[in-house]
Amino acid sequence: MRREDVEKPSEWVLETAISALTVDLRPVRRLPSDLVLFTGAMLLFVASSILIALALGPKGFANLTEGQRWLYGGTVLGCGLLLSIAVAPQMIPGARRWVSLPYTVLVPIAAVALCAVMIYPESNSTQFVSRGIPCLRTVLLCAAAGGVTTYYLLRRGYIVTPRQTSVSSALFGAYIGIAVLALHCPIEDWLHVLVWHLGGTVLSALATWAYWKVRFAENRA
Amino acid sequence: MVATEPTATELQPKHLELLMQRYQAGESEAAAVLVHQVSPRILQFFLALVRNRSVAEDLLQDFWLRIHKARHTYRLGEPLWAWLFAIARRTQIDSYRRRSRVSQHEIQGEHLPEAVSQPKEPEGLSSGIWDVLKTLPPNQQEAVLLLKVNGLSLEETARAAGITVGAVKQRAHRAFEALRIALGRRNL
C-alpha cells in the first residue's frame, strides 16, 4: 500500500467532524448479542400470536388431533424463528445476514403450504370467498400492526437497508397473523389456507415493496 | 488536535476496536483519534464513487454524524470495517438520491468553472482499469472497491453491503469478467 498516494481529508473537515462527535459525548449502552436479539424477536412473535388468538378464540387448534397440533404449531414456530433470525440483524449495520430476503419469503410459504396440504387433504369450494375474507383481513391487519411495531423497534438500532427491513418487518407481522389463524381458524381446507392465509403474507410483502418503490420514484421526481 | 498519520499498527482492527470501545464509553480523545485514523480510507471510498473531492468531504462529514448516531450498534468482536463501510455505503446512497433530486431542479449556467483539483485514481487501480470500472453497474463497482481497493474480505464485504457471501462472489465474478473483457479490448 503506497501511503503517500492516499487522498487525505482536509484538516478542517476532520476538526468539524471531531467537534460534532465530542460535543456532549456521553457513554452509550451497546446492543446485545445476536442470540439475545433473536430470542427477543421470537418472544414477541409467540406472545403476540397467543394473545391475539386468545382474544379471537382458539377454535381451530381445538379441532386438530395431537399430531396435527405438533405439526402445524411446529411449522409456524419454525417460520417465526426463521423470520426472527432474518429481522433482528436489520437493526445493526454490517451485521451478518443469516438468511437472504428471497428465502425469508419463499421458505415459510412453502413450509406452511406443505403442512396445510398434509393436515387438511380435503378442499371444499363452497363459500370460498366469503369465508376467506375475514382470514385475509386478520393477516393483513397483523402484517400492518406487527410490521410497523417491528420496524419502530428496529429503529432503536440503525437501519441501513430501509426497504429490505420494512419488507422483513411486514413478513414478520404477517406470520404473526398466520400463527393467529393456525390457532383460531376452524376451516379445514388446504386451499383456504393457501389462498387466504398465505396470500395475505405475499400481499403484505408486495405492498411494502411497492410503497418503497413509489417513495424512491417520488424522490427522484 | 495535531493530525498524525495512522501507522500500520494503528490501522489494525484490534487497535481500532479498542478505540471504538473507548468512544462508546464517552472518551473524547478516542473519538478524535478514531476520526483521524479511519477518515482517509473512508474518503478514498467516497472519492472512488463520486469523483469529486468537495462532495466526498461532505459525505465524510455526514458519515461521522451517522457514526455518532449509530455508535451503540457496534458490538465488540464484530468486524469494525464492515460496520463502518455499511454506514459509509448508506451515506453515499442517500446523498446520491438527494443530489439527483436537487440536480433535476437546477438550471445550469453556460460556463462552468473548471475544477480546482481532480482527485487521484483510487489506490490500487490504474487509470485504464478505473475508466472501465466506471462503466460497470454500481453494485459491481462497489464490490470491486470494497474487495480490491479497501482490502475487505468476502465476509466483511457481504456484511457491509447487507447481502450474503454468495451474492458478493457473484457480483465480483461478473465485475472481474467485464473488466477482463474490456481490458482485453484495450490491450491493457
Interface residues (C-beta under 8 A of the other chain):
Chain A: M1 R2 R3 D5 V6 E7 K8 P9 S10 E11 V13 L14 E15 T16 A17 I18 A20 L21 T22 L25 R26 P27 V28 R29 R30 L31 S33 M91 I92 P93 G94 A95 R96 R97 S100 G157 Y158 V160 T161 Q164 F216 N219 R220 A221
Chain B: M1 A3 E5 Y23 Q24 A25 G26 E27 S28 A31 A32 V35 H36 S39 P40 R41 L43 Q44 L47 R53 A56 E57 L60 Q61 W64 L65 R66 I67 H68 K69 A70 R71 H72 T73 Y74 R75 L76 E78 P79 A82 W83 L84 F85 A86 I87 R89 R90 R97 S100 R101 Q104 P119 K120 E123 G124 E155 E156 A158 R159 A160 G162 I163 T164 A167
